[in-house]
Amino acid sequence: MESIVVALAIIAGVIGVLGSIIPGLPGPPVSWVGILLLFIWGPEPVSVSSLVIWGVVMALVTVIDYWIPMYFTKVTGGSKHAERGSLIGMIVGIFLTPIGMIMGAFLGALIGEMEWGKKEFGPAFKVAVGSFLGFMLGTGLKAIVSVLMMWKIIVFCF
């Protein structure tokens, strides 16, 4: 039974790390599920404080990840058109490569502001850069937390 739990926890950690980069997969929550599995059935007991602390960190990062891109877009003068365009561009870019996803988010925000937000290139470019920076910061934060949780899963398992 322990081998199965360890394998499931590690799989959850790996999916969590991948999910912090790939949209549609909830990265940090899946990583936290790996820690939860080890808390309930793991070979070495995971403390309640570790479980709670990682749960709080996971919840904060998940909320911040949704908030940061919107904040950066608004601070740079963007509208809902840039936010929606960035999301659509990121989804389209998923099919190309990770670089396509990043460029899709940038171009989507730029096109959204220019076409539907009726802004000139200069202000729309500023909004696209803000949207891009917010996306990268949120993704980076999720990746860091997911990798740290993966590391903790490995420490708890071995």
C-alpha positions as CSV (number, residue, x, y, z in Angstrom):
1,M,0.0,0.0,0.0
2,E,2.8,2.4,0.8
3,S,4.4,2.0,-2.6
4,I,1.1,2.9,-4.3
5,V,0.6,6.0,-2.1
6,V,4.2,7.1,-2.7
7,A,3.7,6.6,-6.5
8,L,0.4,8.5,-6.5
9,A,1.9,11.3,-4.4
10,I,4.9,11.6,-6.8
11,I,2.5,11.5,-9.8
12,A,0.4,14.3,-8.2
13,G,3.6,16.3,-7.7
14,V,4.7,15.9,-11.3
15,I,1.2,16.8,-12.6
16,G,1.2,19.8,-10.3
17,V,4.6,21.0,-11.7
18,L,3.3,20.5,-15.3
19,G,0.0,22.1,-14.4
20,S,1.7,25.3,-13.1
21,I,2.9,25.9,-16.7
22,I,0.1,24.3,-18.8
23,P,-3.2,26.2,-18.5
24,G,-6.2,24.0,-17.6
25,L,-4.3,21.9,-15.1
26,P,-4.5,23.3,-11.6
27,G,-0.8,23.1,-10.7
28,P,-0.4,23.9,-7.0
29,P,-3.7,22.3,-5.9
30,V,-2.7,19.0,-7.5
31,S,0.8,19.2,-5.9
32,W,-0.9,19.8,-2.5
33,V,-3.1,16.6,-3.1
34,G,0.2,14.7,-3.2
35,I,1.1,16.1,0.2
36,L,-2.4,15.3,1.5
37,L,-2.0,11.7,0.3
38,L,1.2,11.4,2.3
39,F,-0.4,13.0,5.3
40,I,-3.2,10.4,5.3
41,W,-1.4,7.2,4.1
42,G,2.3,8.0,3.7
43,P,5.3,5.9,5.0
44,E,6.4,8.8,7.2
45,P,3.9,11.0,8.9
46,V,3.5,14.5,7.5
47,S,2.7,17.0,10.2
48,V,-0.5,18.8,10.4
49,S,1.4,22.1,10.4
50,S,3.1,21.2,7.1
51,L,-0.2,20.2,5.5
52,V,-1.9,23.4,6.7
53,I,1.1,25.7,5.7
54,W,1.3,24.2,2.2
55,G,-2.5,24.4,1.9
56,V,-2.5,28.1,2.8
57,V,0.4,28.7,0.4
58,M,-1.4,26.8,-2.4
59,A,-4.6,28.8,-1.8
60,L,-2.8,32.1,-1.8
61,V,-0.8,31.3,-5.0
62,T,-4.0,30.2,-6.7
63,V,-5.8,33.4,-5.9
64,I,-2.8,35.6,-6.7
65,D,-2.4,33.8,-10.1
66,Y,-5.9,35.0,-11.1
67,W,-5.4,38.5,-9.7
68,I,-1.9,39.4,-10.9
69,P,-2.6,39.4,-14.7
70,M,-5.8,41.5,-14.2
71,Y,-3.9,43.9,-12.0
72,F,-1.0,44.4,-14.4
73,T,-3.4,44.8,-17.3
74,K,-5.4,47.5,-15.4
75,V,-2.3,49.3,-14.1
76,T,-1.1,49.6,-17.7
77,G,-4.4,51.0,-18.8
78,G,-6.0,47.8,-20.2
79,S,-9.6,46.9,-20.5
80,K,-11.5,43.6,-20.4
81,H,-10.7,43.3,-24.1
82,A,-7.0,42.9,-23.4
83,E,-7.7,40.3,-20.6
84,R,-10.0,38.3,-22.9
85,G,-7.7,38.6,-25.9
86,S,-4.8,37.5,-23.8
87,L,-6.7,34.4,-22.6
88,I,-7.8,33.5,-26.1
89,G,-4.3,34.0,-27.5
90,M,-2.8,31.8,-24.7
91,I,-5.3,29.0,-25.5
92,V,-4.6,29.2,-29.2
93,G,-0.9,29.2,-28.5
94,I,-1.1,26.0,-26.4
95,F,-1.3,24.1,-29.7
96,L,1.9,25.6,-31.0
97,T,4.5,25.4,-28.2
98,P,5.1,26.9,-24.8
99,I,6.6,29.9,-26.6
100,G,3.4,30.0,-28.7
101,M,1.4,30.1,-25.6
102,I,3.4,33.0,-24.2
103,M,3.4,34.9,-27.5
104,G,-0.3,34.1,-27.9
105,A,-1.1,35.8,-24.6
106,F,0.9,38.9,-25.6
107,L,-0.5,39.1,-29.1
108,G,-4.0,38.4,-27.9
109,A,-3.9,41.3,-25.4
110,L,-2.4,43.6,-28.1
111,I,-5.0,42.7,-30.7
112,G,-7.8,42.8,-28.1
113,E,-6.9,46.4,-27.1
114,M,-6.4,47.5,-30.7
115,E,-9.5,45.9,-32.3
116,W,-12.1,46.0,-29.6
117,G,-10.6,48.5,-27.1
118,K,-10.1,50.9,-30.0
119,K,-6.6,51.9,-28.8
120,E,-3.6,53.0,-30.9
121,F,-0.6,50.7,-31.2
122,G,1.5,52.5,-28.5
123,P,-1.0,52.3,-25.6
124,A,-2.2,48.8,-26.7
125,F,1.5,47.6,-26.7
126,K,1.9,49.0,-23.2
127,V,-1.2,47.0,-22.1
128,A,0.1,43.9,-23.8
129,V,3.4,44.1,-22.0
130,G,1.6,44.5,-18.7
131,S,-0.6,41.5,-19.4
132,F,2.4,39.5,-20.5
133,L,4.3,40.4,-17.3
134,G,1.3,39.6,-15.1
135,F,1.0,36.2,-16.9
136,M,4.7,35.4,-16.5
137,L,4.7,36.4,-12.8
138,G,1.7,34.3,-12.0
139,T,3.0,31.3,-13.9
140,G,6.4,31.7,-12.3
141,L,4.9,31.9,-8.8
142,K,2.9,28.7,-9.4
143,A,5.9,26.9,-10.8
144,I,8.1,27.8,-7.8
145,V,5.4,26.7,-5.3
146,S,4.7,23.5,-7.3
147,V,8.4,22.6,-7.5
148,L,8.8,23.2,-3.8
149,M,5.9,21.0,-3.0
150,M,7.3,18.3,-5.3
151,W,10.6,18.6,-3.4
152,K,8.7,18.2,-0.1
153,I,6.9,15.1,-1.5
154,I,10.2,13.5,-2.4
155,V,11.6,14.4,1.1
156,F,8.5,12.9,2.8
157,C,8.7,9.8,0.7
158,F,12.4,9.0,1.0
